[in-house]
Amino acid sequence: ERMMESDNFANVRSFIAEKFNLENAVLCSIPVDSPKLLETYQKAIREKNPRNQVLIKPVMRNELTQEAFIPGSSIKGSIRTAIANRFVEAAGVTSNDSRGRDDYNNKIFGRIDKDPMRYLKIYDVTLGKAGTVVVEAKELPLNPDKPLTPKDHMEVACSLSHTGREYVYPLQLSMAPFDLHGVRVDTAFLIDSLYRFYIAKYTEEYLKFYDSSSSDEIKK
């Protein structure tokens, strides 16, 4: 009890690793695809070094089922960005509007009480208990002389780019089509907007930040 009340998290971490029965104490487990992380974590436990926090960025989980999920609000935000990009010209958005978020938002979507995106409802996307993995982010710079940016370990959804096989996470939405700047916005328009915006962004990122030697892996 005294140990668990301690503010020395390094000692508490080592105590938990050594004393707890994992089968009884753990609510769920997450695969780790990073030998470096396992080595670092085991070393941190042995040395009880508080400077080595071994931080992992987790995804959100349902507190009752422990299933990982992507918040519907996050997905809706991504959709909103793609739609806004389609109407920059029609709404008369200029570079000056980027200084104030409300300026271009109002030009594209109107006042907040009239925002047509209220007709779109995106539900949380469940990834399941086995739908995520802990990975180490790696940087493959285009410029070999550029110092690498420190990257964290993070829990991510399993995907084709990571495992080599396809994953399908059903997305549930409800939508009442609406008109925006003289254009009918429906589910087909949403999908087309997402494809146009994010494929272009991913391609731009690939060409700008990654070296040619890693191109085959990145294209996969």
PLY file of the C-alpha trace (Angstrom):
ply
format ascii 1.0
element vertex 220
property float x
property float y
property float z
element edge 219
property int vertex1
property int vertex2
end_header
0.00 0.00 0.00
2.83 2.40 0.85
4.47 1.63 -2.48
1.30 2.37 -4.46
0.92 5.70 -2.66
4.49 6.68 -3.52
5.13 9.54 -5.94
8.16 7.72 -7.34
6.54 6.33 -10.46
9.69 4.43 -11.48
9.55 2.33 -8.29
5.79 1.87 -8.66
6.24 0.73 -12.26
8.88 -1.82 -11.28
6.77 -3.02 -8.35
3.76 -3.58 -10.61
5.86 -5.45 -13.18
7.37 -7.72 -10.52
4.43 -8.33 -8.18
1.18 -8.13 -10.12
-0.47 -11.22 -11.55
-1.09 -10.09 -15.12
-3.94 -12.54 -15.71
-5.89 -11.03 -12.83
-4.80 -7.39 -13.04
-4.85 -6.61 -16.76
-8.11 -5.60 -18.47
-6.74 -6.06 -21.99
-3.47 -6.61 -23.80
-2.04 -4.87 -26.86
0.52 -6.44 -29.22
3.85 -4.61 -29.39
5.60 -4.51 -32.75
8.78 -2.85 -31.60
11.68 -4.87 -30.14
13.33 -1.57 -29.22
10.38 -0.60 -27.02
10.41 -3.94 -25.21
14.13 -3.65 -24.57
13.81 -0.06 -23.38
10.89 -0.90 -21.09
12.61 -3.92 -19.55
15.74 -1.84 -18.97
13.70 0.93 -17.35
12.10 -1.58 -14.98
15.44 -3.08 -14.01
17.18 0.25 -13.47
14.16 2.04 -11.96
15.21 5.13 -13.84
12.58 7.91 -13.54
14.09 9.74 -16.52
13.07 6.90 -18.79
9.31 7.25 -18.85
8.70 4.89 -21.81
5.63 6.85 -22.85
3.16 5.31 -25.28
0.41 7.36 -26.89
-2.77 5.27 -26.57
-5.95 5.31 -28.60
-9.27 5.90 -26.87
-11.03 2.90 -25.34
-14.51 2.13 -24.11
-14.18 2.01 -20.33
-16.66 -0.86 -20.04
-15.67 -3.13 -22.92
-12.02 -1.98 -23.26
-12.49 -1.91 -27.02
-10.47 0.71 -28.88
-12.36 3.21 -31.02
-11.93 6.26 -33.22
-14.21 9.09 -32.08
-16.85 9.99 -34.61
-16.11 13.66 -33.97
-12.51 13.17 -35.18
-13.70 11.54 -38.40
-16.28 14.26 -38.93
-13.55 16.88 -38.52
-11.52 15.18 -41.26
-14.58 15.12 -43.53
-15.27 18.78 -42.80
-11.72 19.71 -43.82
-12.06 17.86 -47.15
-15.41 19.48 -47.90
-14.11 22.94 -47.00
-11.26 22.44 -49.45
-13.76 21.84 -52.27
-15.45 25.22 -51.66
-12.49 27.55 -51.10
-12.91 29.22 -54.48
-16.70 29.21 -54.51
-16.80 30.79 -51.05
-14.28 33.47 -51.97
-11.78 32.43 -49.32
-8.44 34.28 -49.55
-5.08 33.97 -47.82
-6.14 36.75 -45.45
-8.94 34.57 -44.12
-6.44 31.99 -42.84
-5.46 34.39 -40.07
-8.81 33.88 -38.41
-10.47 30.48 -38.36
-13.94 31.99 -38.05
-13.43 34.01 -41.23
-13.10 31.13 -43.66
-15.45 28.90 -41.67
-18.17 31.51 -41.96
-17.51 32.00 -45.67
-17.71 28.28 -46.42
-20.25 26.95 -43.94
-22.04 30.07 -42.74
-22.81 31.06 -39.17
-22.48 28.37 -36.56
-26.23 28.20 -35.97
-26.75 27.65 -39.72
-23.82 25.27 -40.29
-25.08 22.55 -42.69
-22.63 20.02 -41.24
-25.15 19.56 -38.45
-27.00 17.33 -40.91
-24.12 14.84 -40.79
-23.78 12.44 -37.87
-20.73 10.19 -37.58
-20.71 7.44 -34.96
-17.63 6.17 -33.16
-15.77 3.50 -35.12
-14.99 0.45 -33.01
-11.60 -1.16 -33.61
-12.19 -4.05 -31.23
-9.90 -5.42 -28.55
-7.46 -6.84 -31.11
-7.63 -4.04 -33.65
-4.60 -2.08 -32.51
-0.86 -2.52 -32.11
1.92 -0.52 -30.43
4.52 0.64 -32.95
7.59 2.82 -33.12
7.27 5.81 -35.42
10.18 6.02 -37.83
11.39 8.92 -39.91
12.76 8.31 -43.41
14.06 11.76 -44.38
14.56 12.95 -47.92
17.66 14.82 -46.77
20.13 12.38 -45.15
21.96 15.25 -43.47
18.86 16.45 -41.67
18.80 15.47 -37.96
15.98 13.10 -37.13
13.06 14.36 -35.09
12.50 12.29 -31.91
9.47 10.05 -32.35
7.24 8.44 -29.76
5.82 4.97 -29.50
2.10 4.90 -30.12
-0.88 2.62 -30.31
-2.38 2.62 -33.80
-5.16 0.84 -35.66
-3.99 -2.23 -37.55
-3.84 -1.42 -41.25
-2.66 -2.59 -44.65
0.44 -0.39 -44.48
1.54 -2.05 -41.26
0.59 -5.71 -41.55
0.31 -6.22 -45.30
-3.33 -7.32 -45.14
-6.55 -5.36 -45.40
-8.64 -4.33 -42.42
-12.21 -3.11 -42.60
-13.65 -0.98 -39.81
-17.33 -0.30 -40.54
-18.33 3.35 -40.40
-21.91 4.23 -39.52
-23.26 7.63 -40.44
-26.58 9.33 -40.89
-26.96 12.25 -43.23
-29.58 14.50 -44.73
-28.20 15.85 -48.04
-27.83 19.62 -48.12
-26.93 22.38 -50.55
-23.71 24.33 -50.14
-22.78 27.14 -52.53
-25.15 25.75 -55.12
-23.82 22.18 -54.91
-25.73 19.18 -53.57
-23.71 17.53 -50.80
-24.58 13.86 -50.31
-22.65 10.70 -49.39
-21.20 10.36 -52.91
-19.94 13.95 -52.68
-18.38 13.20 -49.29
-16.47 10.19 -50.60
-15.27 12.08 -53.66
-14.14 15.03 -51.52
-12.20 12.76 -49.17
-10.48 11.03 -52.07
-9.53 14.28 -53.81
-8.18 15.95 -50.68
-6.36 13.19 -48.81
-4.85 11.31 -51.76
-3.30 14.59 -52.88
-2.03 15.29 -49.35
-0.53 11.83 -48.93
1.18 12.09 -52.32
2.56 15.52 -51.46
3.90 14.25 -48.15
5.49 11.23 -49.78
7.27 13.32 -52.41
8.37 15.98 -49.96
9.54 14.01 -46.94
10.56 10.47 -47.93
13.65 9.28 -49.76
13.50 7.18 -52.91
15.04 4.12 -51.27
11.93 3.68 -49.15
9.46 4.37 -51.98
8.40 0.76 -52.52
7.52 0.28 -48.87
5.69 3.60 -48.65
3.70 2.97 -51.83
2.50 -0.33 -50.38
0 1
1 2
2 3
3 4
4 5
5 6
6 7
7 8
8 9
9 10
10 11
11 12
12 13
13 14
14 15
15 16
16 17
17 18
18 19
19 20
20 21
21 22
22 23
23 24
24 25
25 26
26 27
27 28
28 29
29 30
30 31
31 32
32 33
33 34
34 35
35 36
36 37
37 38
38 39
39 40
40 41
41 42
42 43
43 44
44 45
45 46
46 47
47 48
48 49
49 50
50 51
51 52
52 53
53 54
54 55
55 56
56 57
57 58
58 59
59 60
60 61
61 62
62 63
63 64
64 65
65 66
66 67
67 68
68 69
69 70
70 71
71 72
72 73
73 74
74 75
75 76
76 77
77 78
78 79
79 80
80 81
81 82
82 83
83 84
84 85
85 86
86 87
87 88
88 89
89 90
90 91
91 92
92 93
93 94
94 95
95 96
96 97
97 98
98 99
99 100
100 101
101 102
102 103
103 104
104 105
105 106
106 107
107 108
108 109
109 110
110 111
111 112
112 113
113 114
114 115
115 116
116 117
117 118
118 119
119 120
120 121
121 122
122 123
123 124
124 125
125 126
126 127
127 128
128 129
129 130
130 131
131 132
132 133
133 134
134 135
135 136
136 137
137 138
138 139
139 140
140 141
141 142
142 143
143 144
144 145
145 146
146 147
147 148
148 149
149 150
150 151
151 152
152 153
153 154
154 155
155 156
156 157
157 158
158 159
159 160
160 161
161 162
162 163
163 164
164 165
165 166
166 167
167 168
168 169
169 170
170 171
171 172
172 173
173 174
174 175
175 176
176 177
177 178
178 179
179 180
180 181
181 182
182 183
183 184
184 185
185 186
186 187
187 188
188 189
189 190
190 191
191 192
192 193
193 194
194 195
195 196
196 197
197 198
198 199
199 200
200 201
201 202
202 203
203 204
204 205
205 206
206 207
207 208
208 209
209 210
210 211
211 212
212 213
213 214
214 215
215 216
216 217
217 218
218 219
